[in-house]
Amino acid sequence: MSDLPKMMSKREIELEELEEAKYVQSLRDDIEKLQERCDRYEKALTEIDRSRYGMQFRRDRNPNLARQALAAIGGDDD
């Protein structure tokens, strides 16, 4: 056997490019879903942080819990 690389046909190249494009799109879709999930978590944590229950929860158990969680995901901790 030869150590030379196999020459690919135009069709093989097109199929490989199509598979790569599908893989890249799949990764983009996954990233978009994860971003949407993070946005929902950030919104929920912000609401907890601002709610009356959240104020009591922070004061009674862990004064910085919601703010620490927001900071961990890059949320606003104002």
Residue pairs with C-beta under 8 A, 6 or more apart in sequence:
8 16
38 73
41 73
42 70
42 73
42 75
45 66
45 69
45 70
45 73
45 75
46 66
46 70
46 75
46 76
47 54
48 54
48 57
48 66
49 58
49 66
49 67
49 70
54 66
57 65
57 66
58 64
58 65
58 66
58 67
67 77
69 75
70 76
70 77
71 77
